[in-house]
Amino acid sequence: MDVFEIIMSPFVFIIKYIFLFSYNLSGDYGVAIVLLSLFISLILLPIFIFIEKAKKKDDTIKQRMKPLVEEIKACYKGQERYYYLKTLNRQHNYSPTRALIPVLSLLIQIPFFIAAYQFLEHYSPLIGQSFLFINDLSKADSFMGAINILPVLMTIVNLVTVYFYTINGEKKERNQMIVIAAVFLIMLYNLPSALLLYWTLNNVFSFFRLFITNPEVFKIKRTLTVNTQVIELEMSSFKERLITSLKVFYILAIAFVIIQVNWALNHTYDLFALRIGLALLISIVLYIIYILFQEQIKKSIISIINIKIEPRVYLSLLFFAAYFHMSSIFFYQEMNKSLDFVSLLFLIPIELIAIGYYLRDLKTLRYKSFSLLLVLPLIILQFSNTLGILQLADKLLTVYEIGYSMENSFLFTFRSVGIIVTSVLFFFYQKQKKLQLFEISNYYLLFLLSALYIFGQIFIWGPLMSFSSFPEAFEFSAIDIIIKGAQYLAIVLILLLVVFFFLRKRTKLIMLITLLVIVFIAFFNNTLFPFDLGTLQVNRFSEEKNLDAPIIYFIVESLLILSSFFIFVWLLKRKKSTYIVYSLIVLNIVVAT
């Protein structure tokens, strides 16, 4: 037994004894967890009362010291300021370490939480036991498909408690507690329902504990004087806030209802009415949270909308999201979850940035009401991708069992749609961040040579390589491949040149640089560092397992592709297109020989 187990053993014993006593009392494991949480809260109540009294005493001292502290900070600096503040603290019998007193409320509960985790996680009788809407207390509830309801309820109760607890306190303390609530949501999202039920009820009892330890937060401050003009202004402001908040409710309700309809279409209509009702209930609860934290949410949205980044950063994030997503989809065996996870890490921030530029541009759009409707699918998209990162993170860490993903049944995944939408929103970005154009000589020659190399590999040289590995398996000759391939190649080149001719200058530039990058990567993978796939065996290669490259290979390749893009931009800007033309001619000759 190590030191940690020795320290935790008394807490585990308390949890185990109370739980078994509660089960013997009730005969139901769900009720036993409720009683366990209640008993632990009652045991800790005197300690919480003491902590709150100490905190209030320190808050009173800090308020008395505040004017003097501000005066010292304004008049003195460095070592002198430090000694004056130290003297002031000593005169008022105050220690800065007492600022940690509020944290004790959480720290005291942590050992009991860890003990509950150790006991309930491995308590086999919980397997298959149901309670209320929870089908299995030993697993995550998965009540709404990919969404586990218990961690959501836990976070809602947490935020409501935080709001009332800090209603007369500092914003800094409130923000810290909100961050802690978010961390617990992520950490506990896919833990067994038994543990989530215990911790959720613990938070519920913490809220009711405020009536004992902090009754003043529920008192309504009344003013004796009445100013009709102020009331009118307040009512006008209230109406505006109400209309805005109702829009938020409609968006949330529609988003959750769409998720449940999708679930029913692809699974079962059992409990469909209950699911819709619960989706609306969650929307109402989130709406209430929005009302409570409206100012903080507005500030966060404004900060997102005001984000400004350079075009190369925008395009780089979009490229990484698209590259890793496409790599995950077209992985040679099945979809690669690791690559999809990396794609999400880039997609979520670039979606937020793109939505910010779009919302900023609404001020100049003619059809504002129609444009605002587009915000709804964008929010659903962002919500689903954020949820996806929770699922994939758990999958990669192989800690928890992942439930059904709500996007699996769609023709296009939310990741694909997110990349497409973010690419479309690039229009609103470039309206505000004008991309620099530059003149290029040899436009059409560069385009033709690049397309010739790429599609020559597809229609002629690639098939010839496959043919040469096992010619007996084919019913036609190499000459047939060359003739047919040349015909297709000529048709494709002519069509591409026609399309290229009618493109705008900006689009021509992007298309040309993209083709040059593809040429470089094709040369890198086919000539410099080719994959050894062995010989063609009917419709498969003998060594195709070599395609199962580690994730570091994809990271290096993505960086190589992006670097080559910026190198080509740099060369073209400095009128070095002639060197690129000579290089393309050499490459086409090399591949032909």
C-alpha positions in Angstrom: 0.0 0.0 0.0 1.5 3.4 -1.1 1.3 6.7 0.8 -1.7 7.9 -1.3 -3.7 4.8 -0.5 -2.9 5.1 3.2 -4.1 8.7 3.2 -7.3 7.9 1.3 -8.2 4.7 3.2 -10.1 6.6 6.0 -12.2 8.5 3.4 -12.9 5.3 1.4 -14.0 3.6 4.6 -16.4 6.4 5.4 -17.9 6.4 1.9 -18.2 2.6 1.9 -19.8 2.4 5.4 -22.3 5.2 4.7 -23.2 3.8 1.2 -23.8 0.2 2.5 -25.8 1.6 5.5 -27.9 3.7 3.0 -28.5 0.7 0.8 -29.6 -1.5 3.7 -31.9 1.4 4.7 -33.5 1.9 1.2 -32.8 -1.3 -0.8 -32.1 0.8 -3.9 -28.6 1.7 -5.1 -29.8 5.1 -6.6 -31.4 6.1 -3.4 -28.3 4.9 -1.5 -26.2 7.4 -3.6 -28.6 10.2 -2.8 -28.4 9.4 0.9 -24.6 9.1 0.7 -24.3 12.6 -0.7 -26.7 14.0 1.9 -24.9 12.4 4.8 -21.5 13.6 3.6 -22.9 17.2 3.1 -24.3 17.1 6.7 -21.0 15.8 8.1 -19.1 18.7 6.4 -21.7 21.4 7.2 -20.1 22.6 10.4 -16.7 23.0 8.6 -18.4 25.0 5.9 -20.1 27.2 8.4 -16.7 27.9 10.1 -15.1 28.6 6.7 -17.8 31.1 5.7 -17.6 32.9 9.0 -13.8 33.2 8.6 -14.3 34.5 5.0 -16.8 37.1 6.1 -14.5 38.3 8.8 -11.6 38.6 6.4 -13.8 40.4 3.8 -14.7 43.0 6.5 -11.0 43.5 7.3 -10.1 43.8 3.6 -12.8 46.4 3.0 -11.4 48.5 5.9 -7.9 48.2 4.5 -8.9 48.8 0.8 -8.6 52.7 0.8 -5.2 52.5 2.6 -3.9 49.7 0.2 -4.9 51.8 -2.8 -3.2 54.9 -1.4 0.0 52.9 -0.7 0.0 51.4 -4.3 -0.5 54.9 -5.8 2.4 56.5 -3.8 5.0 53.8 -3.4 6.7 51.2 -5.6 9.0 48.2 -5.3 10.5 47.3 -1.9 9.1 50.3 -0.2 5.5 49.4 -1.2 6.1 45.8 0.0 7.2 46.9 3.5 4.2 49.4 3.9 1.7 46.7 2.8 3.3 44.2 5.2 3.1 46.7 8.0 -0.6 47.4 7.2 -1.4 43.7 7.2 0.3 43.3 10.6 -1.6 46.3 12.1 -5.0 44.8 11.0 -3.9 41.2 11.9 -4.5 40.1 8.3 -2.5 37.6 6.3 -2.6 37.4 2.5 -2.7 33.6 2.8 -6.3 34.0 4.1 -7.4 34.7 0.6 -7.2 31.0 0.1 -9.9 30.3 2.6 -12.7 30.1 0.0 -10.7 27.4 -1.8 -10.9 25.2 1.3 -14.6 24.6 0.6 -13.6 22.7 -2.5 -10.4 21.2 -1.1 -12.3 19.6 1.8 -14.7 17.9 -0.7 -11.9 16.5 -3.0 -10.8 13.6 -0.7 -14.4 12.5 -0.4 -14.9 12.8 -4.2 -11.7 10.7 -4.8 -12.8 8.1 -2.3 -16.3 8.0 -3.9 -14.6 7.5 -7.3 -12.4 4.7 -6.0 -15.3 2.9 -4.3 -18.1 3.4 -6.9 -15.9 2.9 -10.0 -15.1 -0.7 -8.9 -18.3 -1.6 -7.1 -19.6 -4.4 -9.4 -23.2 -4.6 -7.9 -23.9 -1.3 -9.7 -23.5 -2.9 -13.1 -26.9 -2.9 -14.8 -28.7 -1.1 -11.9 -31.0 1.7 -13.1 -32.2 4.8 -11.3 -34.8 7.3 -12.7 -33.7 8.0 -16.3 -30.3 6.3 -15.8 -30.2 2.9 -17.4 -26.9 1.7 -15.9 -25.2 3.4 -12.9 -21.9 1.9 -13.8 -21.8 3.7 -17.1 -22.2 7.2 -18.5 -26.0 8.0 -18.8 -26.0 8.7 -22.6 -29.6 9.8 -22.1 -29.6 12.2 -25.1 -27.3 10.3 -27.4 -23.9 11.8 -27.4 -24.9 14.2 -24.7 -24.7 12.9 -21.1 -27.4 14.7 -19.1 -25.9 14.4 -15.6 -22.7 16.4 -16.2 -24.8 19.1 -17.9 -27.2 19.2 -14.8 -24.1 19.2 -12.5 -22.7 22.3 -14.4 -26.0 24.1 -14.4 -26.4 23.6 -10.6 -22.8 24.7 -10.2 -23.3 27.9 -12.2 -26.5 28.8 -10.3 -24.7 28.3 -7.0 -21.7 30.4 -8.2 -24.1 33.2 -9.2 -25.7 33.5 -5.8 -22.5 32.8 -3.8 -20.7 35.7 -5.6 -23.6 38.1 -6.0 -22.1 40.5 -3.6 -18.5 39.5 -4.2 -15.8 40.3 -6.7 -16.0 39.4 -10.4 -12.5 37.8 -10.2 -13.8 35.2 -7.7 -16.9 34.5 -9.8 -14.7 34.0 -12.9 -12.4 31.6 -11.1 -15.4 29.5 -9.9 -16.9 29.4 -13.4 -13.6 28.1 -14.8 -13.6 25.4 -12.1 -17.1 24.4 -13.1 -16.0 24.1 -16.7 -13.0 22.0 -15.8 -15.2 19.6 -13.8 -17.6 19.3 -16.8 -14.7 18.2 -19.0 -13.1 15.9 -16.5 -16.3 14.2 -15.4 -18.2 14.1 -18.7 -17.9 10.4 -19.3 -17.5 9.1 -15.8 -20.0 6.5 -14.5 -23.5 7.8 -13.7 -23.2 6.7 -10.0 -20.3 9.1 -9.4 -21.9 11.9 -11.4 -25.1 11.5 -9.5 -23.2 11.7 -6.2 -21.3 14.9 -7.3 -24.4 16.5 -8.8 -26.4 16.0 -5.6 -23.4 17.3 -3.7 -23.7 20.5 -5.7 -27.4 20.7 -5.1 -26.9 20.4 -1.3 -24.2 23.1 -1.6 -26.8 25.4 -3.1 -29.2 24.8 -0.3 -26.3 25.2 2.2 -26.2 28.9 1.1 -29.5 29.5 3.0 -27.6 28.6 6.2 -24.1 30.0 5.5 -25.0 33.0 3.2 -28.6 33.9 3.7 -27.9 37.5 2.7 -27.4 36.6 -1.0 -31.2 35.8 -1.3 -32.3 39.1 0.2 -33.7 41.7 -2.3 -32.4 45.2 -1.8 -35.3 47.7 -1.7 -35.0 51.4 -2.5 -37.4 54.0 -0.8 -37.3 56.6 -3.5 -39.0 56.2 -6.9 -37.9 58.0 -10.1 -40.4 57.5 -12.9 -37.8 58.5 -15.6 -35.4 55.9 -14.3 -38.1 53.3 -14.2 -39.0 54.1 -17.9 -35.4 53.8 -18.9 -35.0 50.5 -17.0 -38.2 49.1 -18.6 -37.0 50.0 -22.1 -33.6 48.4 -21.4 -35.4 45.4 -20.0 -37.5 45.0 -23.1 -34.4 45.1 -25.3 -32.7 42.5 -23.1 -35.8 40.3 -23.1 -36.1 40.3 -26.9 -32.4 39.5 -27.3 -32.5 36.7 -24.7 -35.6 35.2 -26.3 -33.7 34.9 -29.6 -31.0 33.0 -27.6 -33.7 30.7 -26.3 -35.1 30.0 -29.7 -31.7 29.2 -31.1 -30.9 26.8 -28.2 -34.4 25.2 -28.4 -34.1 24.6 -32.2 -30.5 23.3 -31.8 -31.5 20.7 -29.2 -34.7 19.7 -30.9 -32.8 19.1 -34.2 -30.3 16.8 -32.3 -33.2 14.7 -30.9 -35.0 14.5 -34.2 -31.8 13.3 -35.8 -31.4 10.7 -33.0 -34.9 9.4 -33.5 -34.6 9.2 -37.3 -31.5 7.0 -37.0 -32.4 5.0 -33.9 -35.8 4.7 -32.4 -38.8 6.8 -31.6 -39.1 5.3 -28.1 -39.4 8.1 -25.5 -39.3 10.7 -28.4 -41.8 13.0 -26.6 -39.8 12.7 -23.4 -36.5 13.5 -25.3 -38.1 16.6 -26.9 -39.5 17.7 -23.6 -36.1 17.3 -21.9 -34.4 19.2 -24.8 -36.7 22.1 -24.3 -36.2 21.9 -20.5 -32.4 22.1 -21.0 -32.9 25.0 -23.4 -34.9 26.8 -20.6 -32.3 26.1 -18.0 -29.5 27.4 -20.3 -31.7 30.4 -21.1 -31.9 31.2 -17.4 -28.1 30.8 -17.1 -27.8 33.2 -20.0 -30.0 35.7 -18.2 -27.9 35.4 -15.0 -24.5 35.7 -16.8 -25.7 37.9 -19.7 -23.0 40.6 -19.3 -20.1 38.2 -19.1 -21.4 36.2 -22.2 -21.8 39.5 -24.1 -18.3 40.5 -23.3 -17.0 37.1 -24.4 -19.0 37.3 -27.7 -17.7 40.9 -28.3 -14.1 39.8 -27.7 -14.6 36.9 -30.2 -16.1 39.3 -32.8 -13.3 41.7 -32.4 -10.6 39.1 -33.0 -8.3 40.2 -35.9 -5.8 37.9 -37.5 -3.5 38.0 -40.5 -4.7 36.2 -43.7 -1.8 33.8 -43.5 -2.9 32.7 -40.0 -6.5 32.3 -41.1 -5.6 30.2 -44.2 -3.0 28.2 -42.2 -5.6 27.2 -39.6 -8.1 26.4 -42.3 -5.6 24.3 -44.2 -4.6 22.3 -41.1 -8.3 21.6 -40.3 -8.9 20.4 -43.8 -5.7 18.4 -44.2 -6.1 16.4 -41.0 -9.8 15.9 -41.6 -9.3 14.6 -45.1 -6.4 12.4 -43.9 -8.7 10.9 -41.2 -11.5 10.2 -43.7 -9.3 8.7 -46.4 -7.1 6.7 -44.1 -6.4 3.4 -45.9 -8.2 1.2 -43.4 -10.9 3.1 -41.6 -11.4 6.6 -40.2 -8.5 7.6 -38.1 -9.7 9.1 -34.8 -6.4 10.6 -33.9 -6.2 12.7 -37.1 -9.8 13.7 -36.7 -9.0 14.9 -33.2 -6.1 17.1 -34.5 -8.5 18.5 -37.2 -10.9 19.6 -34.5 -8.2 21.4 -32.6 -7.7 23.7 -35.6 -11.3 23.8 -36.8 -12.9 25.1 -33.6 -10.8 28.3 -33.3 -11.0 29.1 -37.0 -14.8 28.6 -36.9 -15.0 31.1 -34.0 -12.8 33.6 -35.9 -14.9 33.1 -39.1 -18.2 33.6 -37.3 -16.7 36.7 -35.7 -15.9 38.3 -39.1 -19.3 37.3 -40.3 -21.1 38.9 -37.4 -19.0 42.0 -37.7 -20.0 42.3 -41.4 -23.7 42.1 -40.5 -23.5 45.9 -40.0 -23.0 46.4 -43.7 -25.2 43.6 -45.1 -28.5 44.6 -46.7 -30.6 41.6 -45.6 -29.8 41.5 -41.9 -32.7 39.4 -40.8 -31.9 36.7 -43.3 -28.2 36.9 -42.4 -29.0 36.5 -38.7 -30.8 33.2 -39.5 -27.5 31.8 -40.8 -26.0 32.3 -37.3 -28.2 29.4 -36.0 -26.6 26.6 -38.1 -23.2 28.1 -37.3 -23.9 27.9 -33.6 -25.1 24.3 -34.0 -22.0 23.5 -36.0 -19.7 25.0 -33.4 -21.6 23.2 -30.6 -21.4 19.8 -32.3 -17.7 20.2 -33.1 -16.9 21.2 -29.5 -18.9 18.2 -28.3 -16.9 16.1 -30.8 -13.6 17.1 -29.3 -14.8 15.8 -25.8 -15.8 12.5 -27.4 -12.6 12.1 -29.4 -10.4 13.1 -26.5 -11.9 10.4 -24.3 -11.6 7.9 -27.2 -7.9 8.7 -27.7 -7.1 8.4 -24.0 -9.1 5.1 -23.9 -10.3 6.0 -20.4 -14.1 6.0 -20.9 -16.6 4.2 -23.2 -17.9 6.6 -25.8 -21.6 6.6 -26.7 -23.2 7.2 -30.1 -22.1 10.4 -31.9 -25.0 12.4 -33.2 -23.2 13.2 -36.5 -22.5 9.6 -37.6 -25.7 9.4 -39.7 -25.3 12.5 -41.7 -24.1 12.3 -45.3 -21.5 15.0 -44.5 -19.9 15.1 -41.1 -20.1 18.2 -39.0 -16.3 18.5 -39.5 -16.7 18.5 -43.3 -19.5 21.1 -43.2 -17.5 23.2 -40.7 -14.6 23.3 -43.1 -16.8 24.2 -46.1 -18.7 26.9 -44.1 -15.4 28.4 -42.8 -14.1 28.5 -46.4 -17.2 30.3 -47.5 -17.0 32.7 -44.6 -13.5 33.6 -45.9 -15.4 36.0 -48.2 -16.4 38.1 -45.2 -12.9 37.9 -43.9 -11.2 39.1 -47.1 -13.8 42.0 -47.3 -12.3 43.4 -44.1 -8.7 42.1 -44.7 -7.9 42.9 -48.3 -5.5 40.2 -49.7 -2.6 41.6 -51.6 -2.3 40.8 -55.3 0.9 40.8 -57.3 1.7 40.5 -61.0 3.0 37.1 -62.3 4.6 36.5 -65.7 4.2 33.1 -67.4 0.7 32.7 -65.8 -0.6 30.1 -68.4 2.8 28.3 -68.9 3.1 27.7 -65.1 -0.5 26.5 -65.0 -0.1 24.2 -68.0 3.2 22.6 -66.8 1.8 22.1 -63.3 -1.4 20.5 -64.6 0.6 18.4 -67.0 2.7 17.0 -64.2 -0.2 16.2 -61.9 -2.7 14.7 -64.4 0.1 13.0 -66.3 0.8 11.1 -63.1 -2.9 10.2 -62.9 -3.7 9.2 -66.5 -0.3 7.9 -67.8 2.7 7.4 -65.4 0.8 6.1 -62.4 -1.1 3.4 -64.4 2.1 2.5 -66.1 3.8 1.9 -62.8 1.0 -0.3 -61.6 1.0 -2.2 -65.0 4.8 -2.8 -64.8 4.5 -4.3 -61.3 2.4 -7.3 -62.6 1.7 -7.0 -66.4 0.3 -10.5 -66.6 -2.8 -9.4 -64.6 -3.9 -7.0 -67.3 -5.7 -7.7 -70.6 -4.2 -4.6 -72.4 -0.7 -3.4 -73.2 1.3 -0.4 -72.0 0.8 1.2 -75.4 -3.0 1.1 -74.8 -2.5 2.9 -71.4 -0.4 5.6 -73.0 -2.9 6.2 -75.9 -6.0 6.3 -73.7 -4.2 8.2 -71.0 -3.0 10.8 -73.5 -6.5 11.3 -74.8 -7.9 11.9 -71.3 -5.0 14.1 -70.4 -5.6 16.3 -73.4 -9.3 16.7 -72.6 -8.6 17.6 -69.0 -5.9 20.1 -69.8 -8.1 21.9 -72.4 -11.0 22.1 -69.9 -8.7 23.4 -67.2 -7.2 26.0 -69.4 -10.7 27.2 -70.5 -11.8 27.4 -66.8 -8.6 29.1 -65.8 -9.0 31.7 -68.6 -12.4 32.9 -67.2 -11.3 33.0 -63.6 -10.8 36.3 -61.7 -7.2 37.3 -61.1 -7.4 36.6 -57.4 -8.8 33.1 -58.0 -6.2 32.4 -60.7 -3.4 33.2 -58.3 -4.8 30.9 -55.5 -5.4 28.1 -58.0 -1.9 28.4 -59.5 -0.2 28.3 -56.2 -2.3 25.4 -55.1 -1.3 23.4 -58.2 2.4 24.2 -57.6 2.1 22.9 -54.0 0.4 19.7 -55.3 3.3 19.3 -57.8 5.8 19.6 -55.0 4.1 17.1 -52.7 3.6 14.6 -55.5 7.3 14.9 -56.4 8.2 14.5 -52.7 6.0 11.4 -52.1 6.5 9.7 -55.4 10.1 10.4 -56.2 12.1 11.6 -53.2 10.5 9.5 -50.4 8.0 7.0 -52.1 6.0 4.5 -50.1 7.0 0.9 -50.6 3.6 -0.7 -51.4 5.1 -3.9 -52.9 3.4 -5.5 -55.9 -0.2 -5.3 -57.1 -2.1 -8.4 -56.0 -5.4 -8.3 -58.0 -6.9 -5.1 -56.5 -4.6 -4.6 -53.5 -0.9 -4.0 -52.9 1.1 -6.6 -51.0 2.7 -4.0 -48.6 -0.2 -1.6 -48.2 0.3 -1.8 -44.4 3.1 0.7 -44.9 0.5 3.4 -45.4 -0.2 3.1 -41.7 2.1 6.0 -40.9 2.5 7.4 -37.4 0.7 10.7 -36.7 4.1 12.6 -36.7 4.4 11.8 -40.4 1.1 13.7 -41.1 2.2 16.6 -38.9 5.5 16.9 -40.8 3.8 16.6 -44.2 1.2 19.2 -43.3 4.0 21.6 -42.3 5.9 20.8 -45.5 2.8 21.6 -47.6 2.2 24.9 -45.9 5.8 25.9 -46.0 5.9 25.1 -49.8 2.8 27.3 -50.3 4.5 30.3 -48.6 7.8 29.6 -50.5 5.9 29.7 -53.8 4.2 32.9 -52.8 7.6 34.4 -51.9 9.1 33.3 -55.2 6.2 34.6 -57.3 6.2 38.0 -55.5 9.9 38.4 -56.3 9.4 37.7 -60.0 11.2 34.3 -59.8 8.6 32.5 -61.9 11.2 31.7 -64.6 13.0 29.4 -62.2 9.8 27.6 -61.4 9.0 27.1 -65.1 12.5 25.5 -65.7 11.9 23.3 -62.6 8.5 22.1 -63.9 10.0 21.3 -67.3 12.7 19.2 -65.7 10.2 17.4 -63.5 7.9 16.5 -66.5 11.0 15.2 -68.4 12.2 13.2 -65.4 8.8 11.6 -64.8 8.4 10.7 -68.5 11.8 9.0 -68.5 
